[in-house]
Each structure stands twice: as C-alpha cells, then as structure tokens.
C-alpha cells in the first residue's frame, strides 16, 4: 500500500478492496518511525498538534485543521464539524482525543513534497493484504496464544507485524482469533491489534502553513 493510494483513500478518493501487491506483508516489521521532522515546518506543526492533544484544547486543534478537513467518507468535513464532534459527538464518535493521541504515538511518514501521514505504517507496502481483514500487532512482543485465555500457551510472538483475522472482528472481546503465515491460528489480545484502516491523519503544507487535511477512519 503506497502513499499516493493511502492519501487518496484518506481524502475520500477510491481505493477499496485489497491493497496493491508489493514487497511487504506477513513477517515484516512495521515498527513506528518518524520521517517527518526534517520537512520544513513539520516539526513545529507536530509539536503544536501534540500540545493541543495533550491539553485537550479544542480551539488549538481546530486552528491546525484545514477549512475543508475531511472527516469521513460520507461528506463530513470542515472545522465546524470537527469542533462539533469533540463537543457533542462523544457517544457516536467515541474518545477522539484518545484516537488523536494513538495516531501521534505511531510514527509519521513523509512524502517529501509538503505532505505527511500518521501513523507511519499507513503509507507502507503491505503486499497483497486485504486491508479489511488484516490487523497490525501493536508492539514488539505481542503474544499469540493457543486459546483465548490469559494463561494459554504462547505459540508465537509478533513484532509490529501483520496477521489475518479470519472471522468477524469484535473490539469488545478480550481476545481475537488470528491466522499466522502457514495457516496456523491462535489468539491475540484485541487491544494489541489495530486495523490497517483505523484512524489516520494527513497534513499538508499550505500558504497558511501546515494544516490537517484529513482525520479519517475506514475506506
């Protein structure tokens, strides 16, 4: 999954179905890295964004957004809509502060031409993975157990690598069944898995400085 395709998806352009084939995929490590701070002005922008999120300052966050920031694939956009989702949308949209904080903790990728994307992994090549059923293990030592129990035998350990979820994904379940390379199956704590198309942030350098042009989930 390359940056152009990812950014197109983030901005509501078409990219449905499996990701593009390439060199990435199971067994690869997608540990977070920061490629953005060498981009002119990006470091200051990211610091401002981090401070706004840490202080839960809606005004500061909205000020960093583009006037037409994309927020979903159903036409939701704009600074007023972003503000409203923080002020009034808690029950429907969940804890957006938490979502921003998680995104900021997962690294930043740079296109090198006035555009950055977070998390870092969002811009990477996941081979022929199906973006709807593939999850990323969030951590360097994520245990895969033989059954859905805390004391079950550990059969594998994941290092920021991807796994296939063969059934329905239920984020409220403590464990999720996953499929490893070779068709071997096991169970991972649900809280340590993240969808490839979970929330991501795209920012661009504009005449007014760096601005968030998309904060969006899904495809």
PyMOL commands that place a pseudoatom at each C-alpha (Angstrom):
pseudoatom trace, name=CA, resn=UNK, resi=1, chain=A, elem=C, hetatm=0, pos=[0.000, 0.000, 0.000]
pseudoatom trace, name=CA, resn=UNK, resi=2, chain=A, elem=C, hetatm=0, pos=[1.812, 3.099, -1.215]
pseudoatom trace, name=CA, resn=UNK, resi=3, chain=A, elem=C, hetatm=0, pos=[1.476, 6.686, -0.034]
pseudoatom trace, name=CA, resn=UNK, resi=4, chain=A, elem=C, hetatm=0, pos=[-0.453, 8.006, -3.046]
pseudoatom trace, name=CA, resn=UNK, resi=5, chain=A, elem=C, hetatm=0, pos=[-3.065, 5.265, -2.748]
pseudoatom trace, name=CA, resn=UNK, resi=6, chain=A, elem=C, hetatm=0, pos=[-3.307, 5.790, 1.006]
pseudoatom trace, name=CA, resn=UNK, resi=7, chain=A, elem=C, hetatm=0, pos=[-3.662, 9.539, 0.777]
pseudoatom trace, name=CA, resn=UNK, resi=8, chain=A, elem=C, hetatm=0, pos=[-6.267, 9.141, -1.955]
pseudoatom trace, name=CA, resn=UNK, resi=9, chain=A, elem=C, hetatm=0, pos=[-8.230, 6.867, 0.370]
pseudoatom trace, name=CA, resn=UNK, resi=10, chain=A, elem=C, hetatm=0, pos=[-7.857, 9.296, 3.263]
pseudoatom trace, name=CA, resn=UNK, resi=11, chain=A, elem=C, hetatm=0, pos=[-9.256, 12.119, 1.171]
pseudoatom trace, name=CA, resn=UNK, resi=12, chain=A, elem=C, hetatm=0, pos=[-12.237, 10.113, 0.043]
pseudoatom trace, name=CA, resn=UNK, resi=13, chain=A, elem=C, hetatm=0, pos=[-10.984, 9.061, -3.369]
pseudoatom trace, name=CA, resn=UNK, resi=14, chain=A, elem=C, hetatm=0, pos=[-11.406, 5.463, -4.427]
pseudoatom trace, name=CA, resn=UNK, resi=15, chain=A, elem=C, hetatm=0, pos=[-9.295, 2.648, -3.085]
pseudoatom trace, name=CA, resn=UNK, resi=16, chain=A, elem=C, hetatm=0, pos=[-11.459, -0.247, -1.993]
pseudoatom trace, name=CA, resn=UNK, resi=17, chain=A, elem=C, hetatm=0, pos=[-10.623, -3.915, -1.662]
pseudoatom trace, name=CA, resn=UNK, resi=18, chain=A, elem=C, hetatm=0, pos=[-7.168, -5.451, -1.187]
pseudoatom trace, name=CA, resn=UNK, resi=19, chain=A, elem=C, hetatm=0, pos=[-4.082, -3.327, -1.094]
pseudoatom trace, name=CA, resn=UNK, resi=20, chain=A, elem=C, hetatm=0, pos=[-1.698, -3.262, -4.023]
pseudoatom trace, name=CA, resn=UNK, resi=21, chain=A, elem=C, hetatm=0, pos=[0.708, -6.179, -4.326]
pseudoatom trace, name=CA, resn=UNK, resi=22, chain=A, elem=C, hetatm=0, pos=[4.296, -5.483, -3.402]
pseudoatom trace, name=CA, resn=UNK, resi=23, chain=A, elem=C, hetatm=0, pos=[7.170, -6.476, -1.163]
pseudoatom trace, name=CA, resn=UNK, resi=24, chain=A, elem=C, hetatm=0, pos=[5.527, -6.016, 2.236]
pseudoatom trace, name=CA, resn=UNK, resi=25, chain=A, elem=C, hetatm=0, pos=[3.299, -8.382, 4.134]
pseudoatom trace, name=CA, resn=UNK, resi=26, chain=A, elem=C, hetatm=0, pos=[3.373, -11.019, 6.898]
pseudoatom trace, name=CA, resn=UNK, resi=27, chain=A, elem=C, hetatm=0, pos=[6.688, -11.264, 8.714]
pseudoatom trace, name=CA, resn=UNK, resi=28, chain=A, elem=C, hetatm=0, pos=[7.646, -7.665, 8.004]
pseudoatom trace, name=CA, resn=UNK, resi=29, chain=A, elem=C, hetatm=0, pos=[8.065, -5.324, 10.974]
pseudoatom trace, name=CA, resn=UNK, resi=30, chain=A, elem=C, hetatm=0, pos=[6.172, -2.037, 10.772]
pseudoatom trace, name=CA, resn=UNK, resi=31, chain=A, elem=C, hetatm=0, pos=[7.521, -0.521, 13.983]
pseudoatom trace, name=CA, resn=UNK, resi=32, chain=A, elem=C, hetatm=0, pos=[6.829, 3.234, 14.157]
pseudoatom trace, name=CA, resn=UNK, resi=33, chain=A, elem=C, hetatm=0, pos=[9.416, 5.688, 12.913]
pseudoatom trace, name=CA, resn=UNK, resi=34, chain=A, elem=C, hetatm=0, pos=[9.428, 9.447, 12.400]
pseudoatom trace, name=CA, resn=UNK, resi=35, chain=A, elem=C, hetatm=0, pos=[10.388, 10.613, 8.920]
pseudoatom trace, name=CA, resn=UNK, resi=36, chain=A, elem=C, hetatm=0, pos=[8.685, 13.990, 9.131]
pseudoatom trace, name=CA, resn=UNK, resi=37, chain=A, elem=C, hetatm=0, pos=[10.675, 16.347, 11.299]
pseudoatom trace, name=CA, resn=UNK, resi=38, chain=A, elem=C, hetatm=0, pos=[13.153, 17.192, 8.565]
pseudoatom trace, name=CA, resn=UNK, resi=39, chain=A, elem=C, hetatm=0, pos=[10.341, 18.593, 6.405]
pseudoatom trace, name=CA, resn=UNK, resi=40, chain=A, elem=C, hetatm=0, pos=[10.400, 22.410, 6.701]
pseudoatom trace, name=CA, resn=UNK, resi=41, chain=A, elem=C, hetatm=0, pos=[7.948, 23.475, 9.388]
pseudoatom trace, name=CA, resn=UNK, resi=42, chain=A, elem=C, hetatm=0, pos=[6.679, 19.959, 10.079]
pseudoatom trace, name=CA, resn=UNK, resi=43, chain=A, elem=C, hetatm=0, pos=[8.429, 19.607, 13.447]
pseudoatom trace, name=CA, resn=UNK, resi=44, chain=A, elem=C, hetatm=0, pos=[6.839, 22.783, 14.813]
pseudoatom trace, name=CA, resn=UNK, resi=45, chain=A, elem=C, hetatm=0, pos=[3.451, 21.711, 13.463]
pseudoatom trace, name=CA, resn=UNK, resi=46, chain=A, elem=C, hetatm=0, pos=[3.706, 18.273, 15.093]
pseudoatom trace, name=CA, resn=UNK, resi=47, chain=A, elem=C, hetatm=0, pos=[4.769, 19.844, 18.385]
pseudoatom trace, name=CA, resn=UNK, resi=48, chain=A, elem=C, hetatm=0, pos=[1.759, 22.165, 18.287]
pseudoatom trace, name=CA, resn=UNK, resi=49, chain=A, elem=C, hetatm=0, pos=[-0.512, 19.259, 17.475]
pseudoatom trace, name=CA, resn=UNK, resi=50, chain=A, elem=C, hetatm=0, pos=[0.939, 17.164, 20.289]
pseudoatom trace, name=CA, resn=UNK, resi=51, chain=A, elem=C, hetatm=0, pos=[0.471, 20.008, 22.762]
pseudoatom trace, name=CA, resn=UNK, resi=52, chain=A, elem=C, hetatm=0, pos=[-3.139, 20.575, 21.672]
pseudoatom trace, name=CA, resn=UNK, resi=53, chain=A, elem=C, hetatm=0, pos=[-3.924, 16.887, 22.123]
pseudoatom trace, name=CA, resn=UNK, resi=54, chain=A, elem=C, hetatm=0, pos=[-2.131, 16.663, 25.460]
pseudoatom trace, name=CA, resn=UNK, resi=55, chain=A, elem=C, hetatm=0, pos=[-4.044, 19.678, 26.802]
pseudoatom trace, name=CA, resn=UNK, resi=56, chain=A, elem=C, hetatm=0, pos=[-7.297, 18.615, 25.096]
pseudoatom trace, name=CA, resn=UNK, resi=57, chain=A, elem=C, hetatm=0, pos=[-7.503, 22.102, 23.640]
pseudoatom trace, name=CA, resn=UNK, resi=58, chain=A, elem=C, hetatm=0, pos=[-10.250, 22.025, 21.007]
pseudoatom trace, name=CA, resn=UNK, resi=59, chain=A, elem=C, hetatm=0, pos=[-9.580, 25.582, 19.831]
pseudoatom trace, name=CA, resn=UNK, resi=60, chain=A, elem=C, hetatm=0, pos=[-5.891, 24.874, 19.270]
pseudoatom trace, name=CA, resn=UNK, resi=61, chain=A, elem=C, hetatm=0, pos=[-6.637, 21.634, 17.436]
pseudoatom trace, name=CA, resn=UNK, resi=62, chain=A, elem=C, hetatm=0, pos=[-9.270, 23.202, 15.183]
pseudoatom trace, name=CA, resn=UNK, resi=63, chain=A, elem=C, hetatm=0, pos=[-6.851, 26.037, 14.375]
pseudoatom trace, name=CA, resn=UNK, resi=64, chain=A, elem=C, hetatm=0, pos=[-4.442, 23.437, 12.950]
pseudoatom trace, name=CA, resn=UNK, resi=65, chain=A, elem=C, hetatm=0, pos=[-7.100, 21.978, 10.638]
pseudoatom trace, name=CA, resn=UNK, resi=66, chain=A, elem=C, hetatm=0, pos=[-7.705, 22.974, 7.038]
pseudoatom trace, name=CA, resn=UNK, resi=67, chain=A, elem=C, hetatm=0, pos=[-11.042, 24.729, 6.399]
pseudoatom trace, name=CA, resn=UNK, resi=68, chain=A, elem=C, hetatm=0, pos=[-12.213, 21.689, 4.420]
pseudoatom trace, name=CA, resn=UNK, resi=69, chain=A, elem=C, hetatm=0, pos=[-10.642, 18.948, 6.554]
pseudoatom trace, name=CA, resn=UNK, resi=70, chain=A, elem=C, hetatm=0, pos=[-12.029, 15.521, 5.556]
pseudoatom trace, name=CA, resn=UNK, resi=71, chain=A, elem=C, hetatm=0, pos=[-13.561, 13.612, 8.481]
pseudoatom trace, name=CA, resn=UNK, resi=72, chain=A, elem=C, hetatm=0, pos=[-15.386, 10.667, 6.916]
pseudoatom trace, name=CA, resn=UNK, resi=73, chain=A, elem=C, hetatm=0, pos=[-16.425, 9.150, 3.609]
pseudoatom trace, name=CA, resn=UNK, resi=74, chain=A, elem=C, hetatm=0, pos=[-19.989, 10.442, 3.826]
pseudoatom trace, name=CA, resn=UNK, resi=75, chain=A, elem=C, hetatm=0, pos=[-19.294, 14.110, 3.248]
pseudoatom trace, name=CA, resn=UNK, resi=76, chain=A, elem=C, hetatm=0, pos=[-18.317, 15.091, 6.785]
pseudoatom trace, name=CA, resn=UNK, resi=77, chain=A, elem=C, hetatm=0, pos=[-15.803, 17.904, 6.565]
pseudoatom trace, name=CA, resn=UNK, resi=78, chain=A, elem=C, hetatm=0, pos=[-14.808, 21.321, 7.851]
pseudoatom trace, name=CA, resn=UNK, resi=79, chain=A, elem=C, hetatm=0, pos=[-13.585, 22.921, 11.038]
pseudoatom trace, name=CA, resn=UNK, resi=80, chain=A, elem=C, hetatm=0, pos=[-17.075, 23.440, 12.462]
pseudoatom trace, name=CA, resn=UNK, resi=81, chain=A, elem=C, hetatm=0, pos=[-17.837, 19.750, 12.026]
pseudoatom trace, name=CA, resn=UNK, resi=82, chain=A, elem=C, hetatm=0, pos=[-14.549, 18.805, 13.673]
pseudoatom trace, name=CA, resn=UNK, resi=83, chain=A, elem=C, hetatm=0, pos=[-15.314, 21.022, 16.648]
pseudoatom trace, name=CA, resn=UNK, resi=84, chain=A, elem=C, hetatm=0, pos=[-18.843, 19.652, 16.937]
pseudoatom trace, name=CA, resn=UNK, resi=85, chain=A, elem=C, hetatm=0, pos=[-17.581, 16.083, 17.018]
pseudoatom trace, name=CA, resn=UNK, resi=86, chain=A, elem=C, hetatm=0, pos=[-15.383, 16.907, 20.000]
pseudoatom trace, name=CA, resn=UNK, resi=87, chain=A, elem=C, hetatm=0, pos=[-18.034, 18.928, 21.819]
pseudoatom trace, name=CA, resn=UNK, resi=88, chain=A, elem=C, hetatm=0, pos=[-21.203, 16.967, 21.053]
pseudoatom trace, name=CA, resn=UNK, resi=89, chain=A, elem=C, hetatm=0, pos=[-20.237, 13.724, 19.360]
pseudoatom trace, name=CA, resn=UNK, resi=90, chain=A, elem=C, hetatm=0, pos=[-18.785, 11.712, 22.214]
pseudoatom trace, name=CA, resn=UNK, resi=91, chain=A, elem=C, hetatm=0, pos=[-21.422, 8.977, 22.247]
pseudoatom trace, name=CA, resn=UNK, resi=92, chain=A, elem=C, hetatm=0, pos=[-21.256, 8.472, 18.474]
pseudoatom trace, name=CA, resn=UNK, resi=93, chain=A, elem=C, hetatm=0, pos=[-17.597, 9.147, 17.677]
pseudoatom trace, name=CA, resn=UNK, resi=94, chain=A, elem=C, hetatm=0, pos=[-16.035, 7.941, 20.921]
pseudoatom trace, name=CA, resn=UNK, resi=95, chain=A, elem=C, hetatm=0, pos=[-12.972, 9.463, 22.540]
pseudoatom trace, name=CA, resn=UNK, resi=96, chain=A, elem=C, hetatm=0, pos=[-11.420, 11.425, 19.691]
pseudoatom trace, name=CA, resn=UNK, resi=97, chain=A, elem=C, hetatm=0, pos=[-8.698, 12.739, 21.976]
pseudoatom trace, name=CA, resn=UNK, resi=98, chain=A, elem=C, hetatm=0, pos=[-7.623, 9.159, 22.549]
pseudoatom trace, name=CA, resn=UNK, resi=99, chain=A, elem=C, hetatm=0, pos=[-7.687, 8.474, 18.803]
pseudoatom trace, name=CA, resn=UNK, resi=100, chain=A, elem=C, hetatm=0, pos=[-5.503, 11.516, 18.078]
pseudoatom trace, name=CA, resn=UNK, resi=101, chain=A, elem=C, hetatm=0, pos=[-3.102, 10.505, 20.844]
pseudoatom trace, name=CA, resn=UNK, resi=102, chain=A, elem=C, hetatm=0, pos=[-2.759, 6.965, 19.487]
pseudoatom trace, name=CA, resn=UNK, resi=103, chain=A, elem=C, hetatm=0, pos=[-2.160, 8.221, 15.950]
pseudoatom trace, name=CA, resn=UNK, resi=104, chain=A, elem=C, hetatm=0, pos=[0.564, 10.571, 17.187]
pseudoatom trace, name=CA, resn=UNK, resi=105, chain=A, elem=C, hetatm=0, pos=[2.283, 7.711, 19.027]
pseudoatom trace, name=CA, resn=UNK, resi=106, chain=A, elem=C, hetatm=0, pos=[2.599, 5.526, 15.916]
pseudoatom trace, name=CA, resn=UNK, resi=107, chain=A, elem=C, hetatm=0, pos=[5.141, 7.487, 13.916]
pseudoatom trace, name=CA, resn=UNK, resi=108, chain=A, elem=C, hetatm=0, pos=[4.998, 9.776, 10.903]
pseudoatom trace, name=CA, resn=UNK, resi=109, chain=A, elem=C, hetatm=0, pos=[5.705, 9.212, 7.204]
pseudoatom trace, name=CA, resn=UNK, resi=110, chain=A, elem=C, hetatm=0, pos=[6.769, 11.904, 4.763]
pseudoatom trace, name=CA, resn=UNK, resi=111, chain=A, elem=C, hetatm=0, pos=[6.175, 12.050, 1.028]
pseudoatom trace, name=CA, resn=UNK, resi=112, chain=A, elem=C, hetatm=0, pos=[8.906, 14.679, 0.816]
pseudoatom trace, name=CA, resn=UNK, resi=113, chain=A, elem=C, hetatm=0, pos=[6.726, 17.174, -1.036]
pseudoatom trace, name=CA, resn=UNK, resi=114, chain=A, elem=C, hetatm=0, pos=[4.736, 19.018, 1.595]
pseudoatom trace, name=CA, resn=UNK, resi=115, chain=A, elem=C, hetatm=0, pos=[2.642, 16.080, 2.756]
pseudoatom trace, name=CA, resn=UNK, resi=116, chain=A, elem=C, hetatm=0, pos=[2.902, 13.862, 5.824]
pseudoatom trace, name=CA, resn=UNK, resi=117, chain=A, elem=C, hetatm=0, pos=[0.796, 10.998, 7.153]
pseudoatom trace, name=CA, resn=UNK, resi=118, chain=A, elem=C, hetatm=0, pos=[0.347, 9.423, 10.576]
pseudoatom trace, name=CA, resn=UNK, resi=119, chain=A, elem=C, hetatm=0, pos=[0.573, 6.616, 11.615]
pseudoatom trace, name=CA, resn=UNK, resi=120, chain=A, elem=C, hetatm=0, pos=[3.810, 5.820, 9.796]
pseudoatom trace, name=CA, resn=UNK, resi=121, chain=A, elem=C, hetatm=0, pos=[2.606, 2.339, 8.854]
pseudoatom trace, name=CA, resn=UNK, resi=122, chain=A, elem=C, hetatm=0, pos=[-0.369, 3.754, 6.952]
pseudoatom trace, name=CA, resn=UNK, resi=123, chain=A, elem=C, hetatm=0, pos=[1.827, 4.662, 3.991]
pseudoatom trace, name=CA, resn=UNK, resi=124, chain=A, elem=C, hetatm=0, pos=[3.745, 1.399, 3.814]
pseudoatom trace, name=CA, resn=UNK, resi=125, chain=A, elem=C, hetatm=0, pos=[3.513, -1.536, 1.436]
pseudoatom trace, name=CA, resn=UNK, resi=126, chain=A, elem=C, hetatm=0, pos=[1.514, -4.421, 2.928]
pseudoatom trace, name=CA, resn=UNK, resi=127, chain=A, elem=C, hetatm=0, pos=[1.853, -6.654, -0.091]
pseudoatom trace, name=CA, resn=UNK, resi=128, chain=A, elem=C, hetatm=0, pos=[-1.385, -8.336, -1.136]
pseudoatom trace, name=CA, resn=UNK, resi=129, chain=A, elem=C, hetatm=0, pos=[-3.006, -7.998, 2.308]
pseudoatom trace, name=CA, resn=UNK, resi=130, chain=A, elem=C, hetatm=0, pos=[-6.741, -7.370, 2.426]
pseudoatom trace, name=CA, resn=UNK, resi=131, chain=A, elem=C, hetatm=0, pos=[-6.999, -4.086, 4.285]
pseudoatom trace, name=CA, resn=UNK, resi=132, chain=A, elem=C, hetatm=0, pos=[-10.384, -5.062, 5.728]
pseudoatom trace, name=CA, resn=UNK, resi=133, chain=A, elem=C, hetatm=0, pos=[-9.257, -8.284, 7.439]
pseudoatom trace, name=CA, resn=UNK, resi=134, chain=A, elem=C, hetatm=0, pos=[-5.606, -7.577, 8.207]
pseudoatom trace, name=CA, resn=UNK, resi=135, chain=A, elem=C, hetatm=0, pos=[-4.534, -6.282, 11.604]
pseudoatom trace, name=CA, resn=UNK, resi=136, chain=A, elem=C, hetatm=0, pos=[-1.244, -4.880, 12.833]
pseudoatom trace, name=CA, resn=UNK, resi=137, chain=A, elem=C, hetatm=0, pos=[0.172, -6.187, 16.108]
pseudoatom trace, name=CA, resn=UNK, resi=138, chain=A, elem=C, hetatm=0, pos=[0.916, -3.012, 18.060]
pseudoatom trace, name=CA, resn=UNK, resi=139, chain=A, elem=C, hetatm=0, pos=[4.108, -3.784, 19.934]
pseudoatom trace, name=CA, resn=UNK, resi=140, chain=A, elem=C, hetatm=0, pos=[7.434, -5.600, 19.766]
pseudoatom trace, name=CA, resn=UNK, resi=141, chain=A, elem=C, hetatm=0, pos=[6.392, -8.672, 21.763]
pseudoatom trace, name=CA, resn=UNK, resi=142, chain=A, elem=C, hetatm=0, pos=[2.705, -9.345, 21.182]
pseudoatom trace, name=CA, resn=UNK, resi=143, chain=A, elem=C, hetatm=0, pos=[1.865, -12.870, 22.344]
pseudoatom trace, name=CA, resn=UNK, resi=144, chain=A, elem=C, hetatm=0, pos=[-0.141, -15.271, 20.206]
pseudoatom trace, name=CA, resn=UNK, resi=145, chain=A, elem=C, hetatm=0, pos=[-1.763, -17.886, 22.452]
pseudoatom trace, name=CA, resn=UNK, resi=146, chain=A, elem=C, hetatm=0, pos=[-3.148, -21.335, 21.712]
pseudoatom trace, name=CA, resn=UNK, resi=147, chain=A, elem=C, hetatm=0, pos=[-6.564, -20.399, 23.115]
pseudoatom trace, name=CA, resn=UNK, resi=148, chain=A, elem=C, hetatm=0, pos=[-8.453, -17.321, 24.239]
pseudoatom trace, name=CA, resn=UNK, resi=149, chain=A, elem=C, hetatm=0, pos=[-7.131, -17.247, 27.790]
pseudoatom trace, name=CA, resn=UNK, resi=150, chain=A, elem=C, hetatm=0, pos=[-4.520, -15.214, 29.666]
pseudoatom trace, name=CA, resn=UNK, resi=151, chain=A, elem=C, hetatm=0, pos=[-2.694, -18.351, 30.788]
pseudoatom trace, name=CA, resn=UNK, resi=152, chain=A, elem=C, hetatm=0, pos=[-2.871, -20.221, 27.469]
pseudoatom trace, name=CA, resn=UNK, resi=153, chain=A, elem=C, hetatm=0, pos=[0.323, -21.489, 25.903]
pseudoatom trace, name=CA, resn=UNK, resi=154, chain=A, elem=C, hetatm=0, pos=[2.234, -18.927, 23.824]
pseudoatom trace, name=CA, resn=UNK, resi=155, chain=A, elem=C, hetatm=0, pos=[2.691, -20.259, 20.282]
pseudoatom trace, name=CA, resn=UNK, resi=156, chain=A, elem=C, hetatm=0, pos=[4.225, -17.185, 18.642]
pseudoatom trace, name=CA, resn=UNK, resi=157, chain=A, elem=C, hetatm=0, pos=[5.323, -13.612, 19.276]
pseudoatom trace, name=CA, resn=UNK, resi=158, chain=A, elem=C, hetatm=0, pos=[4.615, -10.722, 16.911]
pseudoatom trace, name=CA, resn=UNK, resi=159, chain=A, elem=C, hetatm=0, pos=[6.894, -7.732, 16.395]
pseudoatom trace, name=CA, resn=UNK, resi=160, chain=A, elem=C, hetatm=0, pos=[4.837, -4.949, 14.816]
pseudoatom trace, name=CA, resn=UNK, resi=161, chain=A, elem=C, hetatm=0, pos=[3.802, -7.469, 12.156]
pseudoatom trace, name=CA, resn=UNK, resi=162, chain=A, elem=C, hetatm=0, pos=[0.512, -8.211, 10.434]
pseudoatom trace, name=CA, resn=UNK, resi=163, chain=A, elem=C, hetatm=0, pos=[-1.937, -11.047, 10.939]
pseudoatom trace, name=CA, resn=UNK, resi=164, chain=A, elem=C, hetatm=0, pos=[-5.134, -12.046, 9.199]
pseudoatom trace, name=CA, resn=UNK, resi=165, chain=A, elem=C, hetatm=0, pos=[-8.383, -12.070, 11.167]
pseudoatom trace, name=CA, resn=UNK, resi=166, chain=A, elem=C, hetatm=0, pos=[-10.393, -14.965, 9.664]
pseudoatom trace, name=CA, resn=UNK, resi=167, chain=A, elem=C, hetatm=0, pos=[-13.676, -14.183, 11.394]
pseudoatom trace, name=CA, resn=UNK, resi=168, chain=A, elem=C, hetatm=0, pos=[-15.641, -11.140, 12.480]
pseudoatom trace, name=CA, resn=UNK, resi=169, chain=A, elem=C, hetatm=0, pos=[-13.640, -8.601, 14.453]
pseudoatom trace, name=CA, resn=UNK, resi=170, chain=A, elem=C, hetatm=0, pos=[-15.241, -7.697, 17.778]
pseudoatom trace, name=CA, resn=UNK, resi=171, chain=A, elem=C, hetatm=0, pos=[-13.306, -4.925, 19.514]
pseudoatom trace, name=CA, resn=UNK, resi=172, chain=A, elem=C, hetatm=0, pos=[-15.202, -5.638, 22.764]
pseudoatom trace, name=CA, resn=UNK, resi=173, chain=A, elem=C, hetatm=0, pos=[-13.856, -9.199, 23.013]
pseudoatom trace, name=CA, resn=UNK, resi=174, chain=A, elem=C, hetatm=0, pos=[-10.723, -9.656, 25.097]
pseudoatom trace, name=CA, resn=UNK, resi=175, chain=A, elem=C, hetatm=0, pos=[-9.136, -11.957, 22.507]
pseudoatom trace, name=CA, resn=UNK, resi=176, chain=A, elem=C, hetatm=0, pos=[-9.303, -12.131, 18.721]
pseudoatom trace, name=CA, resn=UNK, resi=177, chain=A, elem=C, hetatm=0, pos=[-8.580, -15.210, 16.643]
pseudoatom trace, name=CA, resn=UNK, resi=178, chain=A, elem=C, hetatm=0, pos=[-5.807, -14.594, 14.109]
pseudoatom trace, name=CA, resn=UNK, resi=179, chain=A, elem=C, hetatm=0, pos=[-4.218, -16.529, 11.300]
pseudoatom trace, name=CA, resn=UNK, resi=180, chain=A, elem=C, hetatm=0, pos=[-0.447, -16.643, 11.019]
pseudoatom trace, name=CA, resn=UNK, resi=181, chain=A, elem=C, hetatm=0, pos=[1.588, -17.468, 7.915]
pseudoatom trace, name=CA, resn=UNK, resi=182, chain=A, elem=C, hetatm=0, pos=[1.253, -21.169, 7.163]
pseudoatom trace, name=CA, resn=UNK, resi=183, chain=A, elem=C, hetatm=0, pos=[-2.449, -21.168, 8.131]
pseudoatom trace, name=CA, resn=UNK, resi=184, chain=A, elem=C, hetatm=0, pos=[-1.638, -21.577, 11.821]
pseudoatom trace, name=CA, resn=UNK, resi=185, chain=A, elem=C, hetatm=0, pos=[-4.214, -19.962, 14.097]
pseudoatom trace, name=CA, resn=UNK, resi=186, chain=A, elem=C, hetatm=0, pos=[-4.039, -18.504, 17.567]
pseudoatom trace, name=CA, resn=UNK, resi=187, chain=A, elem=C, hetatm=0, pos=[-5.425, -15.748, 19.776]
pseudoatom trace, name=CA, resn=UNK, resi=188, chain=A, elem=C, hetatm=0, pos=[-4.153, -12.226, 20.465]
pseudoatom trace, name=CA, resn=UNK, resi=189, chain=A, elem=C, hetatm=0, pos=[-5.388, -9.666, 22.972]
pseudoatom trace, name=CA, resn=UNK, resi=190, chain=A, elem=C, hetatm=0, pos=[-7.776, -7.494, 20.997]
pseudoatom trace, name=CA, resn=UNK, resi=191, chain=A, elem=C, hetatm=0, pos=[-6.347, -4.299, 22.466]
pseudoatom trace, name=CA, resn=UNK, resi=192, chain=A, elem=C, hetatm=0, pos=[-2.982, -5.105, 20.895]
pseudoatom trace, name=CA, resn=UNK, resi=193, chain=A, elem=C, hetatm=0, pos=[-4.355, -5.262, 17.355]
pseudoatom trace, name=CA, resn=UNK, resi=194, chain=A, elem=C, hetatm=0, pos=[-5.069, -2.304, 15.076]
pseudoatom trace, name=CA, resn=UNK, resi=195, chain=A, elem=C, hetatm=0, pos=[-6.834, -2.242, 11.743]
pseudoatom trace, name=CA, resn=UNK, resi=196, chain=A, elem=C, hetatm=0, pos=[-4.772, -1.049, 8.785]
pseudoatom trace, name=CA, resn=UNK, resi=197, chain=A, elem=C, hetatm=0, pos=[-7.571, 1.402, 8.008]
pseudoatom trace, name=CA, resn=UNK, resi=198, chain=A, elem=C, hetatm=0, pos=[-8.150, 2.690, 11.522]
pseudoatom trace, name=CA, resn=UNK, resi=199, chain=A, elem=C, hetatm=0, pos=[-7.828, 6.436, 12.127]
pseudoatom trace, name=CA, resn=UNK, resi=200, chain=A, elem=C, hetatm=0, pos=[-5.074, 8.202, 10.214]
pseudoatom trace, name=CA, resn=UNK, resi=201, chain=A, elem=C, hetatm=0, pos=[-4.093, 11.823, 9.826]
pseudoatom trace, name=CA, resn=UNK, resi=202, chain=A, elem=C, hetatm=0, pos=[-2.880, 13.559, 6.678]
pseudoatom trace, name=CA, resn=UNK, resi=203, chain=A, elem=C, hetatm=0, pos=[-1.340, 17.037, 6.829]
pseudoatom trace, name=CA, resn=UNK, resi=204, chain=A, elem=C, hetatm=0, pos=[-0.131, 19.291, 4.029]
pseudoatom trace, name=CA, resn=UNK, resi=205, chain=A, elem=C, hetatm=0, pos=[1.947, 22.452, 3.794]
pseudoatom trace, name=CA, resn=UNK, resi=206, chain=A, elem=C, hetatm=0, pos=[-0.292, 25.250, 2.553]
pseudoatom trace, name=CA, resn=UNK, resi=207, chain=A, elem=C, hetatm=0, pos=[0.049, 29.010, 2.077]
pseudoatom trace, name=CA, resn=UNK, resi=208, chain=A, elem=C, hetatm=0, pos=[-1.182, 29.323, 5.686]
pseudoatom trace, name=CA, resn=UNK, resi=209, chain=A, elem=C, hetatm=0, pos=[1.356, 26.795, 6.981]
pseudoatom trace, name=CA, resn=UNK, resi=210, chain=A, elem=C, hetatm=0, pos=[0.912, 23.130, 7.816]
pseudoatom trace, name=CA, resn=UNK, resi=211, chain=A, elem=C, hetatm=0, pos=[-2.715, 22.045, 8.163]
pseudoatom trace, name=CA, resn=UNK, resi=212, chain=A, elem=C, hetatm=0, pos=[-4.525, 18.778, 8.888]
pseudoatom trace, name=CA, resn=UNK, resi=213, chain=A, elem=C, hetatm=0, pos=[-6.344, 17.926, 5.654]
pseudoatom trace, name=CA, resn=UNK, resi=214, chain=A, elem=C, hetatm=0, pos=[-7.811, 14.599, 6.799]
pseudoatom trace, name=CA, resn=UNK, resi=215, chain=A, elem=C, hetatm=0, pos=[-8.508, 12.746, 10.018]
pseudoatom trace, name=CA, resn=UNK, resi=216, chain=A, elem=C, hetatm=0, pos=[-10.434, 9.727, 8.975]
pseudoatom trace, name=CA, resn=UNK, resi=217, chain=A, elem=C, hetatm=0, pos=[-11.058, 6.013, 9.500]
pseudoatom trace, name=CA, resn=UNK, resi=218, chain=A, elem=C, hetatm=0, pos=[-12.348, 3.310, 7.184]
pseudoatom trace, name=CA, resn=UNK, resi=219, chain=A, elem=C, hetatm=0, pos=[-12.136, 3.042, 3.422]
for i in range(1, 219): cmd.bond("trace and resi %d" % i, "trace and resi %d" % (i + 1))
show_as sticks, trace
zoom trace
